Amino acid sequence: MFEGNVALFSHGHFGRVLAARWIGLSVAQAQRFLLNTASISILCYEHDWSGEPAIALWNSPSYEPREARRVKQRAIERWENEGGEIPKLEFAQPVSN
């Protein structure tokens, strides 16, 4: 079994099934979880207790209103405080001729 936080990038249908199964629903019920392209979702445990899977954030777009950004930022900060890490992206510098 894995310990710690995991980042997963997947197809939307897989993400919907994963979320449904995470909280104990059937695969058939996953169709009710709408998931847009390039959205962010966070699965977690309620009160850090592994017996209580929960969804902290679902289908959050990259272009959201202020309150949605606050909710996403709190979820990301919680993930980082629990040992998760968001790597800094480094972009290649253009080559000058």
N, C-alpha and C positions, 0 to 999 in steps of 0.2 A: 504494500500500500504506500502511496505517496504521502509525504507530509509537506506542509507549506502551501503557498499560493501558486497557482498555475495560470498562465495566460494562454488562451486558445483562440485561434482564428479559424473560422469554419464557414461552410455554406449555411445559409439561413435555415433550411429545413432541418439540418442536423442540430443547430442551435436551439430551435424550437423543441425538438424531441428531448434534447439534453435538459433543458429547463423544466419541462413537464415531468420527466423521470426524476430530476433532482428533488422536486417537492412532492414526489409520491403519486403523481397523476399518471394515467395511462398514455401510451404513445398516441392513441386516437385523439386525446384531449389536447395534444400539442398544436393542432390546427387552430386553436383559439388564441395562441400566442402570436400576435403579429410581430414581424421583425423586418425592418427596412434594411436596405443595403448600407454597409459601412456604419452600422449603429454599434453602440457600446452597451453591453449588459454585464452585470456582475452577480454571480451566484455566491452565496456565503452561508454562514450558519448564524442563527439567532443567538445572540449572547455568547458567541464563540463555543457553543455546545454542539458537538457533532451529531447529536440526536435530533437537531432541529434545523434542517436545511431551509434556506430562505432565498428570496430574490431581492437583492439590495437595489438594483438598478436594471431597468429593462428598456431596450429599444431607444436608447438616448442618441439622437443625431448629433453630428458635429456642429450644427448651427442651431443652437437652442436659445430660448429666452433666458434671461438672467436667473430666474428661480431654478430652472432645470440645470443650469451650469453649477449652481450652488449644491444641488443634490448630488450631481455627478462628482463634484470636487470632494464633497464629504465622503462619498463611497470610495473614491480613489485614495484619499488620505487614510481612511480606515484600513484599506488593503495594504498600503505602505507601512502603516504603524504595526501591522501584524506580520511584517517580514517580507511583504511583496516589494518588488522593485520594478520601476518603469525605466528602461534603458534610455539614455540620451542618444538621439540619432545624430550621426555624423555624416555630413554630405561631402562628397569629393569636391575639391576646389577645381575650378576650371583651369585648364592648361593654357598658358599664354604662349603665343607663337612669336 
